[in-house]
Amino acid sequence: MRALKTERILRENPTFNPQDFNLDLTSLQAEKTMVKAIEYAELLDNAVQVGVSVQKEMRKLQERG
């Protein structure tokens, strides 16, 4: 059914050129990868900050103890 519909559309639109719709998805994939990298970097930074805070508090407790 789809093939027949596609064939009809192509027949009714003889000037249709599929190359006009050639999309370069490389930049979109790169953008997506960059967003994920930024998210992971933020999570890692948060984890490091928590670790540093815990370490400071542990040192304070040791000094008091």
N, CA, C, O and CB atoms as a CASP TS submission, in Angstrom:
PFRMAT TS
TARGET T0000
AUTHOR 0000-0000-0000
METHOD Language model
MODEL 1
PARENT N/A
ATOM      1  N   MET     1       0.835  -1.189   0.000  1.00  0.00           N
ATOM      2  CA  MET     1       0.000   0.000   0.000  1.00  0.00           C
ATOM      3  C   MET     1       0.883   1.258   0.000  1.00  0.00           C
ATOM      4  O   MET     1       0.639   2.200  -0.754  1.00  0.00           O
ATOM      5  CB  MET     1      -0.951  -0.005   1.224  1.00  0.00           C
ATOM      6  N   ARG     2       1.913   1.254   0.862  1.00  0.00           N
ATOM      7  CA  ARG     2       2.806   2.413   0.931  1.00  0.00           C
ATOM      8  C   ARG     2       3.529   2.634  -0.391  1.00  0.00           C
ATOM      9  O   ARG     2       3.697   3.764  -0.848  1.00  0.00           O
ATOM     10  CB  ARG     2       3.824   2.234   2.059  1.00  0.00           C
ATOM     11  N   ALA     3       3.953   1.526  -0.993  1.00  0.00           N
ATOM     12  CA  ALA     3       4.656   1.634  -2.279  1.00  0.00           C
ATOM     13  C   ALA     3       3.754   2.268  -3.324  1.00  0.00           C
ATOM     14  O   ALA     3       4.204   3.100  -4.112  1.00  0.00           O
ATOM     15  CB  ALA     3       5.133   0.248  -2.761  1.00  0.00           C
ATOM     16  N   LEU     4       2.479   1.880  -3.336  1.00  0.00           N
ATOM     17  CA  LEU     4       1.539   2.468  -4.298  1.00  0.00           C
ATOM     18  C   LEU     4       1.332   3.951  -4.027  1.00  0.00           C
ATOM     19  O   LEU     4       1.285   4.757  -4.956  1.00  0.00           O
ATOM     20  CB  LEU     4       0.191   1.735  -4.250  1.00  0.00           C
ATOM     21  N   LYS     5       1.210   4.309  -2.752  1.00  0.00           N
ATOM     22  CA  LYS     5       1.041   5.720  -2.407  1.00  0.00           C
ATOM     23  C   LYS     5       2.283   6.528  -2.786  1.00  0.00           C
ATOM     24  O   LYS     5       2.184   7.633  -3.319  1.00  0.00           O
ATOM     25  CB  LYS     5       0.748   5.871  -0.905  1.00  0.00           C
ATOM     26  N   THR     6       3.452   5.954  -2.501  1.00  0.00           N
ATOM     27  CA  THR     6       4.703   6.628  -2.856  1.00  0.00           C
ATOM     28  C   THR     6       4.807   6.798  -4.353  1.00  0.00           C
ATOM     29  O   THR     6       5.194   7.863  -4.835  1.00  0.00           O
ATOM     30  CB  THR     6       5.910   5.848  -2.333  1.00  0.00           C
ATOM     31  N   GLU     7       4.463   5.755  -5.095  1.00  0.00           N
ATOM     32  CA  GLU     7       4.519   5.818  -6.558  1.00  0.00           C
ATOM     33  C   GLU     7       3.576   6.893  -7.089  1.00  0.00           C
ATOM     34  O   GLU     7       3.930   7.626  -8.011  1.00  0.00           O
ATOM     35  CB  GLU     7       4.163   4.450  -7.171  1.00  0.00           C
ATOM     36  N   ARG     8       2.377   6.992  -6.514  1.00  0.00           N
ATOM     37  CA  ARG     8       1.418   8.013  -6.944  1.00  0.00           C
ATOM     38  C   ARG     8       1.935   9.419  -6.662  1.00  0.00           C
ATOM     39  O   ARG     8       1.820  10.313  -7.501  1.00  0.00           O
ATOM     40  CB  ARG     8       0.073   7.804  -6.248  1.00  0.00           C
ATOM     41  N   ILE     9       2.505   9.604  -5.476  1.00  0.00           N
ATOM     42  CA  ILE     9       3.047  10.922  -5.112  1.00  0.00           C
ATOM     43  C   ILE     9       4.160  11.314  -6.071  1.00  0.00           C
ATOM     44  O   ILE     9       4.223  12.454  -6.532  1.00  0.00           O
ATOM     45  CB  ILE     9       3.572  10.920  -3.657  1.00  0.00           C
ATOM     46  N   LEU    10       5.040  10.356  -6.368  1.00  0.00           N
ATOM     47  CA  LEU    10       6.142  10.654  -7.289  1.00  0.00           C
ATOM     48  C   LEU    10       5.621  10.942  -8.696  1.00  0.00           C
ATOM     49  O   LEU    10       6.151  11.813  -9.386  1.00  0.00           O
ATOM     50  CB  LEU    10       7.139   9.485  -7.326  1.00  0.00           C
ATOM     51  N   ARG    11       4.589  10.216  -9.123  1.00  0.00           N
ATOM     52  CA  ARG    11       4.009  10.441 -10.446  1.00  0.00           C
ATOM     53  C   ARG    11       3.347  11.818 -10.521  1.00  0.00           C
ATOM     54  O   ARG    11       3.450  12.507 -11.537  1.00  0.00           O
ATOM     55  CB  ARG    11       2.984   9.339 -10.777  1.00  0.00           C
ATOM     56  N   GLU    12       2.670  12.215  -9.442  1.00  0.00           N
ATOM     57  CA  GLU    12       1.965  13.499  -9.423  1.00  0.00           C
ATOM     58  C   GLU    12       2.920  14.677  -9.238  1.00  0.00           C
ATOM     59  O   GLU    12       2.552  15.820  -9.508  1.00  0.00           O
ATOM     60  CB  GLU    12       0.921  13.505  -8.314  1.00  0.00           C
ATOM     61  N   ASN    13       4.137  14.409  -8.782  1.00  0.00           N
ATOM     62  CA  ASN    13       5.129  15.464  -8.538  1.00  0.00           C
ATOM     63  C   ASN    13       6.427  15.127  -9.277  1.00  0.00           C
ATOM     64  O   ASN    13       7.410  14.719  -8.658  1.00  0.00           O
ATOM     65  CB  ASN    13       5.398  15.633  -7.007  1.00  0.00           C
ATOM     66  N   PRO    14       6.424  15.299 -10.595  1.00  0.00           N
ATOM     67  CA  PRO    14       7.601  14.901 -11.380  1.00  0.00           C
ATOM     68  C   PRO    14       8.852  15.720 -11.072  1.00  0.00           C
ATOM     69  O   PRO    14       9.958  15.286 -11.392  1.00  0.00           O
ATOM     70  CB  PRO    14       7.290  15.015 -12.845  1.00  0.00           C
ATOM     71  N   THR    15       8.704  16.875 -10.470  1.00  0.00           N
ATOM     72  CA  THR    15       9.878  17.708 -10.169  1.00  0.00           C
ATOM     73  C   THR    15      10.494  17.362  -8.825  1.00  0.00           C
ATOM     74  O   THR    15      11.490  17.960  -8.420  1.00  0.00           O
ATOM     75  CB  THR    15       9.498  19.180 -10.188  1.00  0.00           C
ATOM     76  N   PHE    16       9.902  16.397  -8.137  1.00  0.00           N
ATOM     77  CA  PHE    16      10.436  15.992  -6.843  1.00  0.00           C
ATOM     78  C   PHE    16      11.833  15.429  -7.019  1.00  0.00           C
ATOM     79  O   PHE    16      12.076  14.583  -7.880  1.00  0.00           O
ATOM     80  CB  PHE    16       9.519  14.959  -6.167  1.00  0.00           C
ATOM     81  N   ASN    17      12.752  15.915  -6.185  1.00  0.00           N
ATOM     82  CA  ASN    17      14.132  15.456  -6.254  1.00  0.00           C
ATOM     83  C   ASN    17      14.546  15.006  -4.849  1.00  0.00           C
ATOM     84  O   ASN    17      14.741  15.846  -3.970  1.00  0.00           O
ATOM     85  CB  ASN    17      15.085  16.586  -6.802  1.00  0.00           C
ATOM     86  N   PRO    18      14.684  13.694  -4.624  1.00  0.00           N
ATOM     87  CA  PRO    18      15.025  13.213  -3.276  1.00  0.00           C
ATOM     88  C   PRO    18      16.351  13.763  -2.754  1.00  0.00           C
ATOM     89  O   PRO    18      16.533  13.860  -1.540  1.00  0.00           O
ATOM     90  CB  PRO    18      15.082  11.704  -3.273  1.00  0.00           C
ATOM     91  N   GLN    19      17.272  14.123  -3.632  1.00  0.00           N
ATOM     92  CA  GLN    19      18.554  14.667  -3.188  1.00  0.00           C
ATOM     93  C   GLN    19      18.372  16.004  -2.476  1.00  0.00           C
ATOM     94  O   GLN    19      19.229  16.407  -1.689  1.00  0.00           O
ATOM     95  CB  GLN    19      19.502  14.832  -4.377  1.00  0.00           C
ATOM     96  N   ASP    20      17.266  16.694  -2.745  1.00  0.00           N
ATOM     97  CA  ASP    20      17.007  17.960  -2.057  1.00  0.00           C
ATOM     98  C   ASP    20      16.791  17.746  -0.557  1.00  0.00           C
ATOM     99  O   ASP    20      16.925  18.679   0.236  1.00  0.00           O
ATOM    100  CB  ASP    20      15.783  18.656  -2.669  1.00  0.00           C
ATOM    101  N   PHE    21      16.462  16.534  -0.182  1.00  0.00           N
ATOM    102  CA  PHE    21      16.192  16.231   1.220  1.00  0.00           C
ATOM    103  C   PHE    21      17.331  15.474   1.877  1.00  0.00           C
ATOM    104  O   PHE    21      17.150  14.857   2.927  1.00  0.00           O
ATOM    105  CB  PHE    21      14.921  15.435   1.342  1.00  0.00           C
ATOM    106  N   ASN    22      18.478  15.517   1.275  1.00  0.00           N
ATOM    107  CA  ASN    22      19.652  14.861   1.835  1.00  0.00           C
ATOM    108  C   ASN    22      20.097  15.645   3.070  1.00  0.00           C
ATOM    109  O   ASN    22      20.602  16.761   2.956  1.00  0.00           O
ATOM    110  CB  ASN    22      20.806  14.765   0.780  1.00  0.00           C
ATOM    111  N   LEU    23      19.907  15.060   4.230  1.00  0.00           N
ATOM    112  CA  LEU    23      20.216  15.744   5.487  1.00  0.00           C
ATOM    113  C   LEU    23      21.530  15.240   6.050  1.00  0.00           C
ATOM    114  O   LEU    23      21.808  14.041   6.058  1.00  0.00           O
ATOM    115  CB  LEU    23      19.087  15.544   6.511  1.00  0.00           C
ATOM    116  N   ASP    24      22.319  16.170   6.513  1.00  0.00           N
ATOM    117  CA  ASP    24      23.557  15.789   7.185  1.00  0.00           C
ATOM    118  C   ASP    24      23.282  15.780   8.683  1.00  0.00           C
ATOM    119  O   ASP    24      23.192  16.828   9.322  1.00  0.00           O
ATOM    120  CB  ASP    24      24.738  16.767   6.823  1.00  0.00           C
ATOM    121  N   LEU    25      23.154  14.593   9.220  1.00  0.00           N
ATOM    122  CA  LEU    25      22.803  14.446  10.628  1.00  0.00           C
ATOM    123  C   LEU    25      24.030  14.426  11.529  1.00  0.00           C
ATOM    124  O   LEU    25      23.909  14.275  12.744  1.00  0.00           O
ATOM    125  CB  LEU    25      22.001  13.182  10.832  1.00  0.00           C
ATOM    126  N   THR    26      25.205  14.579  10.938  1.00  0.00           N
ATOM    127  CA  THR    26      26.441  14.552  11.712  1.00  0.00           C
ATOM    128  C   THR    26      26.461  15.672  12.743  1.00  0.00           C
ATOM    129  O   THR    26      26.805  15.448  13.904  1.00  0.00           O
ATOM    130  CB  THR    26      27.653  14.665  10.787  1.00  0.00           C
ATOM    131  N   SER    27      26.091  16.878  12.319  1.00  0.00           N
ATOM    132  CA  SER    27      26.117  18.012  13.255  1.00  0.00           C
ATOM    133  C   SER    27      25.083  17.847  14.355  1.00  0.00           C
ATOM    134  O   SER    27      25.317  18.230  15.501  1.00  0.00           O
ATOM    135  CB  SER    27      25.874  19.326  12.511  1.00  0.00           C
ATOM    136  N   LEU    28      23.941  17.276  14.004  1.00  0.00           N
ATOM    137  CA  LEU    28      22.905  17.036  15.016  1.00  0.00           C
ATOM    138  C   LEU    28      23.384  16.006  16.033  1.00  0.00           C
ATOM    139  O   LEU    28      23.152  16.165  17.231  1.00  0.00           O
ATOM    140  CB  LEU    28      21.593  16.560  14.353  1.00  0.00           C
ATOM    141  N   GLN    29      24.043  14.960  15.568  1.00  0.00           N
ATOM    142  CA  GLN    29      24.585  13.943  16.470  1.00  0.00           C
ATOM    143  C   GLN    29      25.678  14.537  17.348  1.00  0.00           C
ATOM    144  O   GLN    29      25.767  14.226  18.535  1.00  0.00           O
ATOM    145  CB  GLN    29      25.135  12.747  15.672  1.00  0.00           C
ATOM    146  N   ALA    30      26.509  15.392  16.760  1.00  0.00           N
ATOM    147  CA  ALA    30      27.571  16.038  17.537  1.00  0.00           C
ATOM    148  C   ALA    30      26.976  16.917  18.635  1.00  0.00           C
ATOM    149  O   ALA    30      27.472  16.941  19.762  1.00  0.00           O
ATOM    150  CB  ALA    30      28.480  16.879  16.616  1.00  0.00           C
ATOM    151  N   GLU    31      25.918  17.630  18.298  1.00  0.00           N
ATOM    152  CA  GLU    31      25.235  18.484  19.283  1.00  0.00           C
ATOM    153  C   GLU    31      24.676  17.634  20.427  1.00  0.00           C
ATOM    154  O   GLU    31      24.814  17.983  21.599  1.00  0.00           O
ATOM    155  CB  GLU    31      24.092  19.295  18.607  1.00  0.00           C
ATOM    156  N   LYS    32      24.052  16.527  20.073  1.00  0.00           N
ATOM    157  CA  LYS    32      23.484  15.634  21.078  1.00  0.00           C
ATOM    158  C   LYS    32      24.586  15.078  21.991  1.00  0.00           C
ATOM    159  O   LYS    32      24.418  15.006  23.208  1.00  0.00           O
ATOM    160  CB  LYS    32      22.715  14.480  20.398  1.00  0.00           C
ATOM    161  N   THR    33      25.693  14.696  21.397  1.00  0.00           N
ATOM    162  CA  THR    33      26.820  14.180  22.166  1.00  0.00           C
ATOM    163  C   THR    33      27.374  15.244  23.096  1.00  0.00           C
ATOM    164  O   THR    33      27.716  14.955  24.242  1.00  0.00           O
ATOM    165  CB  THR    33      27.917  13.675  21.234  1.00  0.00           C
ATOM    166  N   MET    34      27.464  16.476  22.605  1.00  0.00           N
ATOM    167  CA  MET    34      27.971  17.584  23.418  1.00  0.00           C
ATOM    168  C   MET    34      27.055  17.839  24.614  1.00  0.00           C
ATOM    169  O   MET    34      27.533  18.062  25.727  1.00  0.00           O
ATOM    170  CB  MET    34      28.103  18.862  22.566  1.00  0.00           C
ATOM    171  N   VAL    35      25.762  17.808  24.392  1.00  0.00           N
ATOM    172  CA  VAL    35      24.805  18.023  25.484  1.00  0.00           C
ATOM    173  C   VAL    35      24.972  16.934  26.547  1.00  0.00           C
ATOM    174  O   VAL    35      24.981  17.221  27.744  1.00  0.00           O
ATOM    175  CB  VAL    35      23.345  18.034  24.944  1.00  0.00           C
ATOM    176  N   LYS    36      25.105  15.676  26.095  1.00  0.00           N
ATOM    177  CA  LYS    36      25.305  14.591  27.057  1.00  0.00           C
ATOM    178  C   LYS    36      26.613  14.766  27.816  1.00  0.00           C
ATOM    179  O   LYS    36      26.665  14.539  29.025  1.00  0.00           O
ATOM    180  CB  LYS    36      25.289  13.235  26.345  1.00  0.00           C
ATOM    181  N   ALA    37      27.658  15.163  27.124  1.00  0.00           N
ATOM    182  CA  ALA    37      28.955  15.361  27.774  1.00  0.00           C
ATOM    183  C   ALA    37      28.858  16.459  28.830  1.00  0.00           C
ATOM    184  O   ALA    37      29.431  16.334  29.912  1.00  0.00           O
ATOM    185  CB  ALA    37      30.039  15.716  26.731  1.00  0.00           C
ATOM    186  N   ILE    38      28.143  17.517  28.523  1.00  0.00           N
ATOM    187  CA  ILE    38      27.970  18.612  29.483  1.00  0.00           C
ATOM    188  C   ILE    38      27.190  18.117  30.701  1.00  0.00           C
ATOM    189  O   ILE    38      27.533  18.437  31.839  1.00  0.00           O
ATOM    190  CB  ILE    38      27.240  19.814  28.822  1.00  0.00           C
ATOM    191  N   GLU    39      26.133  17.331  30.450  1.00  0.00           N
ATOM    192  CA  GLU    39      25.345  16.792  31.568  1.00  0.00           C
ATOM    193  C   GLU    39      26.207  15.899  32.459  1.00  0.00           C
ATOM    194  O   GLU    39      26.147  15.996  33.685  1.00  0.00           O
ATOM    195  CB  GLU    39      24.130  15.998  31.041  1.00  0.00           C
ATOM    196  N   TYR    40      27.010  15.028  31.840  1.00  0.00           N
ATOM    197  CA  TYR    40      27.881  14.146  32.619  1.00  0.00           C
ATOM    198  C   TYR    40      28.932  14.955  33.374  1.00  0.00           C
ATOM    199  O   TYR    40      29.263  14.630  34.514  1.00  0.00           O
ATOM    200  CB  TYR    40      28.563  13.113  31.702  1.00  0.00           C
ATOM    201  N   ALA    41      29.453  15.997  32.750  1.00  0.00           N
ATOM    202  CA  ALA    41      30.449  16.838  33.417  1.00  0.00           C
ATOM    203  C   ALA    41      29.835  17.522  34.634  1.00  0.00           C
ATOM    204  O   ALA    41      30.479  17.624  35.678  1.00  0.00           O
ATOM    205  CB  ALA    41      31.016  17.890  32.439  1.00  0.00           C
ATOM    206  N   GLU    42      28.605  17.985  34.510  1.00  0.00           N
ATOM    207  CA  GLU    42      27.922  18.621  35.637  1.00  0.00           C
ATOM    208  C   GLU    42      27.694  17.615  36.770  1.00  0.00           C
ATOM    209  O   GLU    42      27.888  17.935  37.943  1.00  0.00           O
ATOM    210  CB  GLU    42      26.577  19.225  35.181  1.00  0.00           C
ATOM    211  N   LEU    43      27.280  16.389  36.404  1.00  0.00           N
ATOM    212  CA  LEU    43      27.084  15.358  37.428  1.00  0.00           C
ATOM    213  C   LEU    43      28.395  15.021  38.122  1.00  0.00           C
ATOM    214  O   LEU    43      28.439  14.878  39.344  1.00  0.00           O
ATOM    215  CB  LEU    43      26.481  14.093  36.809  1.00  0.00           C
ATOM    216  N   LEU    44      29.451  14.898  37.347  1.00  0.00           N
ATOM    217  CA  LEU    44      30.771  14.597  37.921  1.00  0.00           C
ATOM    218  C   LEU    44      31.225  15.726  38.835  1.00  0.00           C
ATOM    219  O   LEU    44      31.750  15.477  39.921  1.00  0.00           O
ATOM    220  CB  LEU    44      31.812  14.369  36.804  1.00  0.00           C
ATOM    221  N   ASP    45      31.023  16.960  38.400  1.00  0.00           N
ATOM    222  CA  ASP    45      31.395  18.109  39.229  1.00  0.00           C
ATOM    223  C   ASP    45      30.620  18.097  40.542  1.00  0.00           C
ATOM    224  O   ASP    45      31.194  18.342  41.603  1.00  0.00           O
ATOM    225  CB  ASP    45      31.140  19.428  38.473  1.00  0.00           C
ATOM    226  N   ASN    46      29.328  17.816  40.476  1.00  0.00           N
ATOM    227  CA  ASN    46      28.523  17.741  41.694  1.00  0.00           C
ATOM    228  C   ASN    46      29.029  16.642  42.624  1.00  0.00           C
ATOM    229  O   ASN    46      29.117  16.835  43.837  1.00  0.00           O
ATOM    230  CB  ASN    46      27.054  17.496  41.345  1.00  0.00           C
ATOM    231  N   ALA    47      29.360  15.493  42.049  1.00  0.00           N
ATOM    232  CA  ALA    47      29.861  14.382  42.862  1.00  0.00           C
ATOM    233  C   ALA    47      31.186  14.749  43.528  1.00  0.00           C
ATOM    234  O   ALA    47      31.404  14.420  44.693  1.00  0.00           O
ATOM    235  CB  ALA    47      30.034  13.119  42.000  1.00  0.00           C
ATOM    236  N   VAL    48      32.062  15.423  42.803  1.00  0.00           N
ATOM    237  CA  VAL    48      33.346  15.841  43.366  1.00  0.00           C
ATOM    238  C   VAL    48      33.122  16.853  44.489  1.00  0.00           C
ATOM    239  O   VAL    48      33.774  16.780  45.530  1.00  0.00           O
ATOM    240  CB  VAL    48      34.254  16.444  42.266  1.00  0.00           C
ATOM    241  N   GLN    49      32.218  17.781  44.282  1.00  0.00           N
ATOM    242  CA  GLN    49      31.923  18.781  45.311  1.00  0.00           C
ATOM    243  C   GLN    49      31.383  18.118  46.577  1.00  0.00           C
ATOM    244  O   GLN    49      31.754  18.504  47.686  1.00  0.00           O
ATOM    245  CB  GLN    49      30.911  19.814  44.781  1.00  0.00           C
ATOM    246  N   VAL    50      30.523  17.136  46.420  1.00  0.00           N
ATOM    247  CA  VAL    50      30.001  16.401  47.579  1.00  0.00           C
ATOM    248  C   VAL    50      31.146  15.693  48.286  1.00  0.00           C
ATOM    249  O   VAL    50      31.246  15.736  49.512  1.00  0.00           O
ATOM    250  CB  VAL    50      28.909  15.378  47.148  1.00  0.00           C
ATOM    251  N   GLY    51      32.012  15.040  47.514  1.00  0.00           N
ATOM    252  CA  GLY    51      33.157  14.346  48.101  1.00  0.00           C
ATOM    253  C   GLY    51      34.067  15.277  48.873  1.00  0.00           C
ATOM    254  O   GLY    51      34.524  14.940  49.965  1.00  0.00           O
ATOM    255  N   VAL    52      34.334  16.455  48.310  1.00  0.00           N
ATOM    256  CA  VAL    52      35.187  17.441  48.988  1.00  0.00           C
ATOM    257  C   VAL    52      34.526  17.915  50.282  1.00  0.00           C
ATOM    258  O   VAL    52      35.186  18.046  51.313  1.00  0.00           O
ATOM    259  CB  VAL    52      35.473  18.649  48.059  1.00  0.00           C
ATOM    260  N   SER    53      33.234  18.168  50.220  1.00  0.00           N
ATOM    261  CA  SER    53      32.517  18.608  51.424  1.00  0.00           C
ATOM    262  C   SER    53      32.543  17.542  52.510  1.00  0.00           C
ATOM    263  O   SER    53      32.744  17.849  53.685  1.00  0.00           O
ATOM    264  CB  SER    53      31.068  18.962  51.082  1.00  0.00           C
ATOM    265  N   VAL    54      32.340  16.299  52.117  1.00  0.00           N
ATOM    266  CA  VAL    54      32.371  15.198  53.087  1.00  0.00           C
ATOM    267  C   VAL    54      33.767  15.082  53.692  1.00  0.00           C
ATOM    268  O   VAL    54      33.910  14.887  54.899  1.00  0.00           O
ATOM    269  CB  VAL    54      31.956  13.857  52.416  1.00  0.00           C
ATOM    270  N   GLN    55      34.780  15.201  52.866  1.00  0.00           N
ATOM    271  CA  GLN    55      36.158  15.107  53.346  1.00  0.00           C
ATOM    272  C   GLN    55      36.458  16.219  54.360  1.00  0.00           C
ATOM    273  O   GLN    55      37.088  15.969  55.388  1.00  0.00           O
ATOM    274  CB  GLN    55      37.146  15.182  52.161  1.00  0.00           C
ATOM    275  N   LYS    56      36.007  17.440  54.071  1.00  0.00           N
ATOM    276  CA  LYS    56      36.219  18.557  55.004  1.00  0.00           C
ATOM    277  C   LYS    56      35.527  18.288  56.335  1.00  0.00           C
ATOM    278  O   LYS    56      36.105  18.509  57.399  1.00  0.00           O
ATOM    279  CB  LYS    56      35.701  19.876  54.399  1.00  0.00           C
ATOM    280  N   GLU    57      34.297  17.812  56.268  1.00  0.00           N
ATOM    281  CA  GLU    57      33.552  17.537  57.496  1.00  0.00           C
ATOM    282  C   GLU    57      34.207  16.402  58.292  1.00  0.00           C
ATOM    283  O   GLU    57      34.249  16.448  59.522  1.00  0.00           O
ATOM    284  CB  GLU    57      32.091  17.179  57.166  1.00  0.00           C
ATOM    285  N   MET    58      34.717  15.388  57.590  1.00  0.00           N
ATOM    286  CA  MET    58      35.396  14.285  58.285  1.00  0.00           C
ATOM    287  C   MET    58      36.644  14.793  58.987  1.00  0.00           C
ATOM    288  O   MET    58      36.934  14.368  60.106  1.00  0.00           O
ATOM    289  CB  MET    58      35.764  13.157  57.298  1.00  0.00           C
ATOM    290  N   ARG    59      37.384  15.686  58.361  1.00  0.00           N
ATOM    291  CA  ARG    59      38.581  16.245  58.993  1.00  0.00           C
ATOM    292  C   ARG    59      38.221  17.058  60.230  1.00  0.00           C
ATOM    293  O   ARG    59      38.916  16.999  61.244  1.00  0.00           O
ATOM    294  CB  ARG    59      39.352  17.118  58.000  1.00  0.00           C
ATOM    295  N   LYS    60      37.136  17.816  60.139  1.00  0.00           N
ATOM    296  CA  LYS    60      36.687  18.594  61.299  1.00  0.00           C
ATOM    297  C   LYS    60      36.328  17.672  62.464  1.00  0.00           C
ATOM    298  O   LYS    60      36.666  17.948  63.615  1.00  0.00           O
ATOM    299  CB  LYS    60      35.475  19.473  60.924  1.00  0.00           C
ATOM    300  N   LEU    61      35.637  16.572  62.149  1.00  0.00           N
ATOM    301  CA  LEU    61      35.254  15.624  63.183  1.00  0.00           C
ATOM    302  C   LEU    61      36.491  14.967  63.814  1.00  0.00           C
ATOM    303  O   LEU    61      36.528  14.742  65.024  1.00  0.00           O
ATOM    304  CB  LEU    61      34.321  14.555  62.600  1.00  0.00           C
ATOM    305  N   GLN    62      37.494  14.664  62.994  1.00  0.00           N
ATOM    306  CA  GLN    62      38.723  14.056  63.513  1.00  0.00           C
ATOM    307  C   GLN    62      39.463  15.014  64.433  1.00  0.00           C
ATOM    308  O   GLN    62      40.017  14.603  65.453  1.00  0.00           O
ATOM    309  CB  GLN    62      39.635  13.628  62.364  1.00  0.00           C
ATOM    310  N   GLU    63      39.472  16.297  64.068  1.00  0.00           N
ATOM    311  CA  GLU    63      40.167  17.295  64.893  1.00  0.00           C
ATOM    312  C   GLU    63      39.489  17.466  66.240  1.00  0.00           C
ATOM    313  O   GLU    63      40.160  17.713  67.242  1.00  0.00           O
ATOM    314  CB  GLU    63      40.228  18.642  64.170  1.00  0.00           C
ATOM    315  N   ARG    64      38.181  17.338  66.279  1.00  0.00           N
ATOM    316  CA  ARG    64      37.427  17.487  67.514  1.00  0.00           C
ATOM    317  C   ARG    64      37.546  16.252  68.401  1.00  0.00           C
ATOM    318  O   ARG    64      37.526  16.338  69.629  1.00  0.00           O
ATOM    319  CB  ARG    64      35.969  17.765  67.203  1.00  0.00           C
ATOM    320  N   GLY    65      37.669  15.109  67.744  1.00  0.00           N
ATOM    321  CA  GLY    65      37.601  13.841  68.456  1.00  0.00           C
ATOM    322  C   GLY    65      38.820  13.510  69.182  1.00  0.00           C
ATOM    323  O   GLY    65      38.890  12.463  69.825  1.00  0.00           O
TER
END
